[in-house]
Amino acid sequence: MLRWLWLIAILLCWLARLPAQDIDSVPLTQKRSSTSIADEISDPEERSAFLELFNQVPAADMRSRAESFLARFPRSAFLAQAYEVAARGCFALGDYEQGLAYAQQSLSLLPENPLLMVPVADVEARQNLNSAAVAHAEDALEDLDRFAGPASVREEDWPSVKQSLKSTAMFAKGRALLQEALAQLDDEKRKQLLKQSEASLSAAQQSNHHDPEVAYMLGLVQFSSGKALEASGNFAAAYRTGGEFAPKALEDLRVIYRLLNPSSTISFGTFVQESENRWTAALQNSNNATKSKVEAAPAAMAYFGSESCRGCHAEIYQRWRESGMSKMFRPYAPQNIVGS
């Protein structure tokens, strides 16, 4: 099951409700009225068809409406959004090849869109398109760190949405790196890829330690790296959580049990419980270490970034956040420069 499908209901809505200046970065000095990009569409039929893209409907209808919009309005200024809706509909239906094609069209028009890059990376990893998955995951993580959240997502909701997106991006990257490692014949390159995969999956688990798929995949990486004891903890966590990964995790636990306890000095049930206890303790230690690093960060760091302006200049901050100016400080990319 795709890990990001629960986000569709939240993320589809932001496309239709984006402030107009998010697609037109000409700065305005007067106080702006609350408008959406749909208000920029002068053709009533196009506007109506565009708004229909964001109704909560089954995936098949989502795809059909987007494809109809693309066919009827091929010169629309909002093709990026329509391609994105078409891509999400295809992903939900399991048509990954066409979904990736639509996503590529959308990203070619609107490249800095982590809300799309994350599901693209997840699908690519599951389709063994490993290099592309890693690239999209890394781009999404960079954009999520650099840019403010979409103006239409409530500020109180954005931190949790952002965390979920980052967790999925790190999972997709870790999975893709694991698949690359297992296909690698060179031992040194294989070890390096496994190390990178473990780091990425560990970060994903730090953000979402209740996800059995993350635990199971991390267990596979550790077992492949010769860390059977650490792997048993993640397999135990995946097994205890239940679901589709529980049978696989149980099978792997039995393999490790026979490997580490050839004389069967303890029962299998005790081994599983001890493995889970080690996993819980290790996760708690990791959480404490992360908390300590945050608390020990220099106080001056709190004054960097746009959020530090918000307390004293709330109104100005909000106007800036809803404008294209909040998205101007982005890395140079040749494909985004007209005439390059």
Backbone torsions as a table, in degrees:
resi	resn	phi	psi	omega
1	MET	NA	136.1	179.2
2	LEU	-66.7	134.7	-171.4
3	ARG	-74.2	-19.3	-170.0
4	TRP	-103.6	2.4	-173.1
5	LEU	-61.1	-30.7	-179.4
6	TRP	-65.3	-18.1	-178.9
7	LEU	-82.8	-12.3	-173.7
8	ILE	-58.5	-44.0	-177.4
9	ALA	-59.4	-35.8	179.9
10	ILE	-78.3	-46.5	-168.6
11	LEU	-79.8	-27.3	178.2
12	LEU	-63.9	-36.0	-175.1
13	CYS	-63.8	-32.6	-174.1
14	TRP	-66.0	-27.4	-177.1
15	LEU	-63.2	-44.2	-177.2
16	ALA	-76.9	-22.5	-172.9
17	ARG	-102.2	3.8	179.5
18	LEU	-57.4	134.5	174.2
19	PRO	-56.8	146.8	-175.4
20	ALA	-57.3	-34.5	-175.4
21	GLN	-72.2	-12.3	175.7
22	ASP	-67.3	-19.7	176.4
23	ILE	-112.5	0.5	178.1
24	ASP	-140.8	99.8	-168.7
25	SER	-86.7	20.6	174.6
26	VAL	-68.4	119.4	-176.4
27	PRO	-70.5	139.8	177.6
28	LEU	-115.9	143.3	-179.7
29	THR	-94.6	-28.1	-179.5
30	GLN	-77.6	160.1	179.1
31	LYS	-66.4	128.7	-174.4
32	ARG	-88.3	143.4	174.7
33	SER	-80.2	161.6	-180.0
34	SER	-78.4	106.1	-179.1
35	THR	-128.3	166.6	176.8
36	SER	-124.2	168.1	-178.7
37	ILE	-64.6	-23.6	177.4
38	ALA	-63.0	-28.8	179.3
39	ASP	-68.6	-15.1	178.6
40	GLU	-82.2	-8.5	-177.0
41	ILE	-91.3	115.4	-176.3
42	SER	-81.1	-30.2	-179.2
43	ASP	-76.1	117.0	-177.9
44	PRO	-58.5	-38.3	-179.5
45	GLU	-67.0	-41.7	178.8
46	GLU	-65.9	-41.4	-179.9
47	ARG	-62.2	-44.5	-179.7
48	SER	-63.3	-43.6	179.8
49	ALA	-66.0	-36.0	179.4
50	PHE	-65.8	-45.8	-179.2
51	LEU	-64.6	-31.6	179.0
52	GLU	-65.5	-22.1	-179.8
53	LEU	-62.7	-23.1	-170.4
54	PHE	-108.7	11.3	171.3
55	ASN	-73.2	147.6	178.4
56	GLN	-77.2	102.4	-177.3
57	VAL	-134.1	165.7	175.9
58	PRO	-58.0	156.6	-175.1
59	ALA	-57.3	-38.4	-179.3
60	ALA	-63.0	-40.2	177.8
61	ASP	-69.8	-37.0	177.8
62	MET	-58.5	-48.1	-180.0
63	ARG	-64.8	-44.5	-177.7
64	SER	-61.5	-43.5	-179.3
65	ARG	-65.7	-40.0	179.7
66	ALA	-66.4	-43.4	179.7
67	GLU	-65.8	-35.6	176.7
68	SER	-65.1	-42.4	178.4
69	PHE	-61.4	-44.6	-179.0
70	LEU	-62.9	-36.5	-179.9
71	ALA	-74.4	-37.5	-176.0
72	ARG	-80.5	-31.1	-174.1
73	PHE	-129.3	64.7	-175.3
74	PRO	-67.5	-14.3	179.8
75	ARG	-107.3	14.7	179.8
76	SER	-62.6	149.5	175.5
77	ALA	-79.5	-1.4	-173.4
78	PHE	-121.1	34.3	179.0
79	LEU	-66.7	-32.9	-179.3
80	ALA	-58.6	-44.0	179.9
81	GLN	-67.5	-39.8	180.0
82	ALA	-66.4	-42.3	177.2
83	TYR	-62.3	-37.0	179.8
84	GLU	-64.9	-44.4	178.6
85	VAL	-62.3	-41.6	178.0
86	ALA	-61.4	-41.2	179.6
87	ALA	-63.2	-45.4	-178.8
88	ARG	-64.5	-38.7	177.3
89	GLY	-62.5	-43.5	178.7
90	CYS	-63.8	-43.1	179.4
91	PHE	-59.4	-45.1	-178.5
92	ALA	-64.5	-28.0	179.7
93	LEU	-87.5	-7.4	-179.4
94	GLY	87.4	7.4	177.0
95	ASP	-90.9	76.7	-171.0
96	TYR	-70.4	-36.5	-178.3
97	GLU	-62.6	-48.3	179.5
98	GLN	-70.2	-35.2	177.9
99	GLY	-61.5	-42.3	178.3
100	LEU	-66.6	-34.3	178.0
101	ALA	-65.2	-44.7	177.5
102	TYR	-64.5	-41.0	-179.7
103	ALA	-62.1	-40.3	179.0
104	GLN	-62.8	-39.0	177.1
105	GLN	-62.6	-43.2	179.8
106	SER	-64.6	-45.4	-177.3
107	LEU	-70.4	-24.4	175.7
108	SER	-69.3	-26.5	178.7
109	LEU	-93.2	-31.9	-178.1
110	LEU	-137.1	78.4	-168.7
111	PRO	-69.4	-29.6	-175.1
112	GLU	-95.3	69.2	-176.3
113	ASN	-130.4	82.5	-178.3
114	PRO	-63.7	-23.5	179.0
115	LEU	-64.6	-24.3	174.5
116	LEU	-98.0	-37.1	-177.4
117	MET	-61.4	-33.1	-179.1
118	VAL	-64.7	-53.6	177.3
119	PRO	-63.3	-31.7	176.7
120	VAL	-62.4	-46.1	179.0
121	ALA	-61.4	-40.2	-179.9
122	ASP	-63.4	-45.3	179.2
123	VAL	-65.8	-43.8	-179.2
124	GLU	-61.1	-39.9	178.8
125	ALA	-63.7	-40.3	-179.7
126	ARG	-71.3	-22.0	177.9
127	GLN	-95.6	9.1	-179.8
128	ASN	63.2	26.0	172.2
129	LEU	-91.3	70.9	-162.8
130	ASN	-68.8	-45.2	-179.0
131	SER	-62.2	-43.2	179.1
132	ALA	-65.2	-39.7	179.9
133	ALA	-62.4	-44.9	179.6
134	VAL	-62.6	-43.9	-178.4
135	ALA	-63.0	-46.5	-179.4
136	HIS	-67.9	-37.6	178.4
137	ALA	-63.7	-44.3	-179.7
138	GLU	-66.2	-40.6	177.3
139	ASP	-62.8	-42.3	-179.9
140	ALA	-63.6	-43.9	179.9
141	LEU	-62.7	-40.1	178.9
142	GLU	-65.0	-44.3	-179.1
143	ASP	-67.5	-37.7	178.9
144	LEU	-63.9	-32.4	178.7
145	ASP	-79.4	-29.8	-172.8
146	ARG	-88.9	-34.3	-169.8
147	PHE	-107.8	151.8	173.9
148	ALA	-70.1	163.7	179.4
149	GLY	-70.4	161.8	177.2
150	PRO	-57.0	141.0	-175.9
151	ALA	-62.9	-25.7	-177.0
152	SER	-82.0	-17.3	175.9
153	VAL	-83.1	127.0	-178.6
154	ARG	-57.6	139.2	-175.7
155	GLU	-58.0	-35.7	-179.6
156	GLU	-72.0	-20.5	178.6
157	ASP	-87.7	-28.0	-171.4
158	TRP	-59.9	-42.2	-179.4
159	PRO	-56.5	-42.3	-179.3
160	SER	-72.2	-37.8	176.7
161	VAL	-64.4	-44.1	179.7
162	LYS	-62.1	-43.0	179.6
163	GLN	-62.6	-41.1	178.9
164	SER	-65.4	-40.7	177.9
165	LEU	-63.7	-43.8	-179.9
166	LYS	-65.4	-39.7	178.8
167	SER	-62.1	-43.6	179.3
168	THR	-66.7	-39.1	178.4
169	ALA	-63.5	-43.0	179.5
170	MET	-67.5	-35.5	176.5
171	PHE	-65.0	-46.3	-179.7
172	ALA	-60.5	-42.5	178.3
173	LYS	-63.2	-45.9	-179.5
174	GLY	-62.8	-40.8	178.9
175	ARG	-64.5	-44.6	-179.4
176	ALA	-63.0	-41.1	179.2
177	LEU	-66.0	-37.0	176.8
178	LEU	-62.8	-44.6	-179.6
179	GLN	-64.3	-38.1	175.7
180	GLU	-64.3	-40.4	-178.5
181	ALA	-64.0	-43.9	-177.2
182	LEU	-67.9	-22.3	178.3
183	ALA	-93.1	-2.6	-175.3
184	GLN	-86.4	129.5	179.9
185	LEU	-88.1	-27.2	179.3
186	ASP	-76.4	120.7	-175.0
187	ASP	-60.6	-43.0	-177.6
188	GLU	-66.2	-43.6	178.5
189	LYS	-65.0	-37.7	179.0
190	ARG	-62.8	-44.8	179.1
191	LYS	-62.1	-41.1	-179.2
192	GLN	-65.6	-42.3	178.9
193	LEU	-65.5	-39.5	177.7
194	LEU	-64.5	-38.7	178.1
195	LYS	-63.4	-44.1	178.7
196	GLN	-65.8	-39.9	178.9
197	SER	-62.8	-44.6	-179.9
198	GLU	-62.1	-40.0	179.4
199	ALA	-63.3	-43.2	-178.5
200	SER	-68.7	-43.6	-180.0
201	LEU	-69.2	-33.5	176.2
202	SER	-64.5	-39.6	177.0
203	ALA	-65.2	-39.5	177.4
204	ALA	-63.5	-40.9	179.4
205	GLN	-67.2	-34.7	178.0
206	GLN	-61.1	-35.3	-180.0
207	SER	-82.4	-26.1	-174.5
208	ASN	-148.6	76.4	-173.9
209	HIS	-79.3	-2.7	178.5
210	HIS	-90.5	-4.1	-175.0
211	ASP	-84.6	114.3	-178.0
212	PRO	-67.7	-27.1	179.6
213	GLU	-68.0	-38.8	176.9
214	VAL	-63.0	-46.1	-179.9
215	ALA	-61.4	-43.9	-178.0
216	TYR	-65.4	-44.1	-179.0
217	MET	-65.5	-39.2	177.7
218	LEU	-65.3	-36.8	175.6
219	GLY	-61.7	-40.5	178.0
220	LEU	-62.3	-42.3	179.2
221	VAL	-61.9	-47.0	-177.6
222	GLN	-66.1	-40.3	178.3
223	PHE	-64.6	-40.2	178.4
224	SER	-67.3	-23.2	179.5
225	SER	-91.1	2.9	-179.8
226	GLY	84.8	13.7	-179.6
227	LYS	-102.1	69.6	-173.4
228	ALA	-63.8	-39.2	-177.7
229	LEU	-65.5	-45.6	177.4
230	GLU	-63.5	-40.0	-179.9
231	ALA	-61.7	-37.6	-178.5
232	SER	-61.1	-33.9	178.4
233	GLY	-64.4	-44.3	179.5
234	ASN	-70.6	-37.4	175.8
235	PHE	-64.3	-38.5	178.5
236	ALA	-64.4	-40.6	178.3
237	ALA	-63.8	-42.7	178.8
238	ALA	-65.5	-37.8	-179.8
239	TYR	-67.6	-45.2	-177.6
240	ARG	-66.3	-31.2	-179.1
241	THR	-69.9	-27.5	-179.4
242	GLY	83.4	-170.5	179.8
243	GLY	90.8	-164.9	-171.5
244	GLU	-67.9	-21.2	-177.6
245	PHE	-91.5	-9.8	-177.3
246	ALA	-60.5	-46.9	180.0
247	PRO	-61.9	-40.9	178.8
248	LYS	-65.3	-42.7	-179.6
249	ALA	-63.4	-39.8	179.4
250	LEU	-63.7	-41.5	178.5
251	GLU	-62.4	-43.1	179.3
252	ASP	-67.8	-35.3	176.9
253	LEU	-62.7	-38.9	178.8
254	ARG	-65.0	-38.7	178.0
255	VAL	-62.8	-46.8	-178.9
256	ILE	-67.3	-37.4	178.5
257	TYR	-59.3	-45.5	179.4
258	ARG	-67.7	-32.0	-179.6
259	LEU	-71.3	-43.6	-175.4
260	LEU	-89.3	-19.4	-177.8
261	ASN	-129.8	64.6	-177.0
262	PRO	-61.7	-26.8	-179.8
263	SER	-95.7	2.3	177.4
264	SER	53.7	50.9	-179.9
265	THR	-71.4	-21.3	175.2
266	ILE	-128.4	157.7	-179.7
267	SER	-73.4	160.1	178.8
268	PHE	-63.3	-40.1	179.1
269	GLY	-61.1	-41.2	177.8
270	THR	-65.1	-40.4	178.8
271	PHE	-60.3	-44.2	179.9
272	VAL	-64.1	-43.1	-179.6
273	GLN	-64.6	-42.9	178.7
274	GLU	-65.1	-37.4	177.8
275	SER	-63.2	-43.7	179.1
276	GLU	-65.4	-38.7	178.7
277	ASN	-63.4	-41.1	177.8
278	ARG	-63.8	-40.4	179.8
279	TRP	-62.8	-44.6	-180.0
280	THR	-63.0	-43.0	179.9
281	ALA	-65.7	-41.8	179.9
282	ALA	-64.7	-39.6	179.2
283	LEU	-65.8	-40.7	178.8
284	GLN	-65.0	-41.2	177.9
285	ASN	-63.0	-39.4	178.9
286	SER	-65.7	-41.8	177.8
287	ASN	-62.3	-42.0	179.8
288	ASN	-65.4	-39.0	179.6
289	ALA	-65.6	-41.1	178.5
290	THR	-64.0	-42.8	179.1
291	LYS	-62.6	-40.1	-179.7
292	SER	-65.2	-39.3	178.9
293	LYS	-63.7	-41.2	179.7
294	VAL	-64.8	-43.8	-178.5
295	GLU	-68.6	-29.3	-177.8
296	ALA	-86.8	-4.3	-179.3
297	ALA	-62.3	144.3	179.9
298	PRO	-56.0	139.0	-178.4
299	ALA	-59.2	-31.3	-177.9
300	ALA	-61.8	-26.5	-178.7
301	MET	-61.2	-26.2	-178.3
302	ALA	-67.8	-15.2	-176.5
303	TYR	-94.4	1.1	179.4
304	PHE	-97.2	147.9	176.9
305	GLY	95.5	164.0	-174.7
306	SER	-65.1	-31.5	-177.5
307	GLU	-61.9	-28.2	-178.2
308	SER	-69.3	-18.5	179.5
309	CYS	-84.3	-19.5	-168.3
310	ARG	-64.0	-39.2	-174.7
311	GLY	-60.0	-41.5	-176.4
312	CYS	-95.0	-18.8	-173.7
313	HIS	-132.5	55.7	-172.2
314	ALA	-59.4	-44.8	-176.4
315	GLU	-67.7	-44.1	178.8
316	ILE	-64.4	-41.3	178.9
317	TYR	-59.1	-44.2	-177.5
318	GLN	-65.8	-41.0	178.2
319	ARG	-63.8	-41.0	178.5
320	TRP	-63.8	-43.6	-177.1
321	ARG	-62.5	-32.3	-178.2
322	GLU	-87.9	3.5	-177.8
323	SER	-108.2	167.0	176.2
324	GLY	-67.1	-19.2	-179.2
325	MET	-60.8	-31.4	-177.9
326	SER	-68.2	-12.5	-177.4
327	LYS	-115.6	14.4	-175.8
328	MET	-81.6	-27.6	-175.4
329	PHE	-86.1	81.9	-175.7
330	ARG	-128.2	155.5	-178.7
331	PRO	-64.4	149.0	175.1
332	TYR	-64.9	133.9	175.2
333	ALA	-139.2	121.5	-175.9
334	PRO	-54.4	-35.8	-176.8
335	GLN	-68.5	-13.9	-179.9
336	ASN	-96.8	1.9	-178.3
337	ILE	-104.5	116.5	-179.7
338	VAL	-66.1	128.9	177.8
339	GLY	88.9	0.8	-178.8
340	SER	-80.1	NA	NA
